[in-house]
């Protein structure tokens, strides 16, 4: 009789499933050796599974145990950041699956305490399994995950185990379901956390919870003891800056994912100035729709005081209203080397007028460092997405200014303002314009006026917009200010099919333009080359075109790509002027 016929029956295992699904729904028990019944069953089944080996490849079981441990650690070390795609139990289930694969895997996994320290979770767990995980983790720093919802155990025996070992929790992931207030989370957020290095807290739903209100009896966060906390990530919740006593904090993220027209941010700009005493060593700061600007009088008062100086900040991400953007940018002092990603959002509960376009441009430009030499400019105006301007400098670092106009309500006040705005974009049948287009034209004109010297020195330009996009009208003044552009690249061939772009820039614009870069993939056909070919015939002095071939597209060809790609490029460029040199390169991004 074959081994398959004598093997014990097992339910199929689904990745991320509860342990009970492996055991046929029976409750987990622990045998005399400290092994769960599920583990004993899996180990028994593993003894009856033949692992095929091949002469040319040594079996995995022959790898050194140290290497196997590193591989297993990669498997179970899930980040579980937002948005979360795996259940919190996934790491533990993966580790138990590894333990059941073979006796060698079981030996390595069982005795590697670092692996077990990565998998503790609370939702749907029973005491025996949690106790087993904690015992096998020994004294290693723990990663603890749970969601405060209906599946979270409320029994004393579970929580007593956690409280006993909480002193060694190094990474804490907490989510609170929409219908829950986070009472159990409060218990952990006020406990002393001497080993805590990373803390992630997310409240689901349309709300922004003040963690200050969860902390009763004036207890400070983490019991006033989080000496090694490096990363704090708060979503739909916030903590007053005055309560920050984290001397080693290097990464701070505060995000509001709800509707900011109905949810009032709890972080006041005047309170954020308190951070200058608390987060001096911050390297990453992300503030997304969470800052409430102060009134004019209070803002002027803040300007008279010392700024918020973050001397070693490497990354800044900010999103908010144009007032919040301008005020934060005015009090913030960060190194020129810091990358900046700034989004100005226009809310639907407010009507915007023509002057607001220039105000928004000025607000975003507060974050752009002066005296920096930029090497490339990238502009994108895609329907349904944020319009953005990106400035690249040496070291592949860049600044991004985005404008979220999805909810923009633009009102053109006065006859003169209407005429100025209406005439700024010609009304053409193939490019019907909207109030949002008019607003963006005014906004990008404001950017070009204030960035004039910077734009005029940039040698490389990257464009992204569609065939019927009004972007050429919107960007006309902006692109006219880029007189020293020598290389023009596009995201999609649609740019070369846009008749308005061709009519604007076929002759007079970009007088120093010498080279073009265009995408090469399955959608690049002779029909998509018509506009580009016409452009080249009108441009005297052009030197060459570089086709950037999609890595996936080239990979599908295999070794034949060496011959096939040049042939394809040749057929696409047969109508190019003979003076134009043609080449191709693989695009890895």
SULPEFEN-V394233 format. One record per residue. RES is the residue in one letter. BURIAL is + if it has 9 or more other C-alpha atoms within 8 Angstrom, else -. Layout:
RES_BURIAL / RES_BURIAL
This chain:
X_- / X_- / X_- / X_- / X_- / X_- / X_- / X_- / X_- / X_- / X_- / X_- / X_- / X_- / X_- / X_+ / X_+ / X_+ / X_- / X_+ / X_+ / X_+ / X_+ / X_- / X_- / X_- / X_- / X_+ / X_- / X_+ / X_- / X_- / X_- / X_- / X_+ / X_+ / X_+ / X_+ / X_+ / X_+ / X_- / X_+ / X_+ / X_- / X_+ / X_+ / X_+ / X_+ / X_- / X_- / X_- / X_- / X_- / X_- / X_- / X_- / X_- / X_- / X_- / X_- / X_- / X_- / X_- / X_- / X_- / X_- / X_- / X_+ / X_+ / X_- / X_- / X_+ / X_+ / X_- / X_+ / X_+ / X_+ / X_- / X_- / X_+ / X_- / X_- / X_- / X_- / X_- / X_- / X_- / X_+ / X_+ / X_+ / X_+ / X_+ / X_+ / X_+ / X_+ / X_+ / X_- / X_+ / X_+ / X_+ / X_+ / X_+ / X_+ / X_- / X_+ / X_+ / X_+ / X_+ / X_+ / X_+ / X_- / X_+ / X_+ / X_+ / X_+ / X_+ / X_+ / X_+ / X_+ / X_+ / X_+ / X_+ / X_+ / X_- / X_+ / X_- / X_- / X_+ / X_+ / X_+ / X_+ / X_+ / X_+ / X_+ / X_- / X_+ / X_+ / X_- / X_- / X_+ / X_+ / X_+ / X_+ / X_+ / X_+ / X_+ / X_+ / X_+ / X_- / X_- / X_- / X_+ / X_+ / X_- / X_- / X_- / X_- / X_+ / X_+ / X_- / X_+ / X_- / X_- / X_- / X_+ / X_- / X_+ / X_+ / X_+ / X_+ / X_+ / X_+ / X_+ / X_+ / X_+ / X_+ / X_+ / X_- / X_- / X_+ / X_- / X_+ / X_- / X_- / X_+ / X_+ / X_- / X_- / X_+ / X_+ / X_+ / X_+ / X_+ / X_+ / X_+ / X_+ / X_+ / X_+ / X_+ / X_+ / X_+ / X_+ / X_+ / X_+ / X_- / X_- / X_+ / X_+ / X_- / X_+ / X_+ / X_+ / X_- / X_+ / X_+ / X_- / X_- / X_- / X_+ / X_+ / X_+ / X_+ / X_+ / X_+ / X_- / X_+ / X_+ / X_+ / X_+ / X_+ / X_+ / X_+ / X_+ / X_+ / X_+ / X_+ / X_+ / X_+ / X_+ / X_+ / X_+ / X_- / X_- / X_+ / X_- / X_+ / X_+ / X_+ / X_+ / X_+ / X_+ / X_+ / X_+ / X_+ / X_+ / X_+ / X_+ / X_+ / X_- / X_+ / X_- / X_- / X_+ / X_- / X_+ / X_+ / X_+ / X_+ / X_+ / X_+ / X_+ / X_+ / X_+ / X_+ / X_+ / X_+ / X_- / X_+ / X_+ / X_+ / X_+ / X_+ / X_+ / X_+ / X_+ / X_+ / X_+ / X_+ / X_+ / X_+ / X_+ / X_+ / X_+ / X_+ / X_- / X_- / X_- / X_+ / X_+ / X_- / X_- / X_+ / X_+ / X_- / X_- / X_- / X_+ / X_+ / X_+ / X_+ / X_+ / X_+ / X_+ / X_+ / X_+ / X_+ / X_+ / X_+ / X_+ / X_+ / X_+ / X_+ / X_- / X_+ / X_+ / X_+ / X_+ / X_+ / X_+ / X_- / X_+ / X_+ / X_+ / X_+ / X_+ / X_- / X_- / X_+ / X_+ / X_+ / X_+ / X_+ / X_+ / X_+ / X_+ / X_+ / X_+ / X_+ / X_- / X_- / X_+ / X_+ / X_+ / X_+ / X_- / X_- / X_+ / X_+ / X_+ / X_+ / X_+ / X_+ / X_+ / X_+ / X_- / X_+ / X_- / X_- / X_- / X_- / X_- / X_- / X_- / X_+ / X_+ / X_+ / X_+ / X_+ / X_+ / X_+ / X_+ / X_+ / X_- / X_- / X_- / X_+ / X_+ / X_+ / X_+ / X_+ / X_+ / X_+ / X_+ / X_- / X_- / X_- / X_+ / X_+ / X_+ / X_+ / X_+ / X_+ / X_+ / X_+ / X_+ / X_- / X_- / X_+ / X_+ / X_+ / X_+ / X_+ / X_- / X_- / X_- / X_- / X_+ / X_+ / X_- / X_- / X_+ / X_+ / X_- / X_+ / X_+ / X_- / X_- / X_- / X_- / X_- / X_+ / X_- / X_+ / X_- / X_- / X_+ / X_+ / X_+ / X_+ / X_+ / X_+ / X_+ / X_+ / X_+ / X_+ / X_+ / X_+ / X_+ / X_- / X_- / X_- / X_+ / X_- / X_+ / X_+ / X_+ / X_+ / X_+ / X_+ / X_+ / X_+ / X_+ / X_+ / X_+ / X_+ / X_+ / X_+ / X_- / X_+ / X_+ / X_- / X_+ / X_+ / X_+ / X_+ / X_+ / X_+ / X_+ / X_- / X_+ / X_+ / X_+ / X_+ / X_+ / X_+ / X_+ / X_+ / X_+ / X_+ / X_+ / X_+ / X_+ / X_+ / X_+ / X_+ / X_+ / X_+ / X_+ / X_+ / X_- / X_+ / X_+ / X_- / X_+ / X_+ / X_+ / X_- / X_- / X_+ / X_+ / X_- / X_- / X_+ / X_+ / X_+ / X_+ / X_+ / X_+ / X_+ / X_+ / X_- / X_- / X_- / X_+ / X_- / X_- / X_- / X_+ / X_+ / X_+ / X_+ / X_+ / X_+ / X_- / X_+ / X_+ / X_+ / X_- / X_+ / X_- / X_- / X_+ / X_+ / X_+ / X_+ / X_+ / X_+ / X_+ / X_+ / X_+ / X_+ / X_- / X_+ / X_+ / X_- / X_- / X_+ / X_- / X_- / X_- / X_+ / X_- / X_- / X_+ / X_+ / X_+ / X_- / X_- / X_+ / X_- / X_- / X_+ / X_+ / X_- / X_- / X_+ / X_- / X_- / X_- / X_+ / X_- / X_+ / X_- / X_+ / X_- / X_+ / X_- / X_- / X_-
